[in-house]
Amino acid sequence: MTGLEAGYIGQMTSLFDFLSKPAGSVLGKQVAETAVKLGVKIENRYVETKRYQGKIKLYPRDFLEDYFGEYDK
């Protein structure tokens, strides 16, 4: 099943916003690779904060919920 077949259409969310903390490059790469394999829509956004400046990836929130399973924040 691809992301399109799974119907991932949720609000586009960054890993930072979903996890409430920085994801790190290793986890970020794993999530991105899975999203690409499944055909999940990915958006890029440029951000500037005191701690980070650069591009971030945004994923449908329902994809992140599935990826992380029963994620309890």
N, C-alpha and C positions, 0 to 999 in steps of 0.2 A: 504494500500500500504506500502511495506517495503522500506527501503533505497536502497536495491538491485534492487527492481522493479522501484524505482524512478531514478535509474541510477546515484547515487552520485559518481562521479569519479574525481572530481576536485582536484587541488593541495592540499596536506595536510597542514593545517594551524592551528596554536594555537589560542586560544581565545584572548590572548594578542596581537598577530599580527593582528588579524581581527579587534579587537575593538580599537587598539592603546592605550590600558590602561589595567591594571590588571582587570580581570573579577570578582575576589572574589570567595570564596568557595561556596556560595549559588548558584550563577548563574552557576558556573562551574559544580556543581552537577546536576542542572536542565538540562543543555545541555547534559551532559553525559547520564543521565537517558533516555532522549528523543532519543538520538542516539542509545542506546541499544535496546529500544523498537522497533525502526524502522529497526534495523539490519544494521545500518550504520557502515562502517569500522572505527575503532578508532586505532590510533597508539600511543605509548608512547615514550617519549624522555626524557632523563635526561639532565638538564641544570644547569649551575652554573653562577650566576651573583653576583654583589655586594649586591643585594636586595633579591635574591631568589636562593635557591639550592634545587633541587629535581626533581621529575617526573612531566611532563606536558603531556596533551593529545592533539593529533592533529586530526582534522576532515577534511573531504573534504570541500573545500571552498564553493562549491555550496550548501552543506547542511547548512553551517552557514548562507549563504545568505537567504535561505528559512526559517531557524529558526528565524532569526531576521527580516524577511520581507524586507520592503523597507528601509534598514539601510542606513542612509546618513552619511558618514564620513566627 
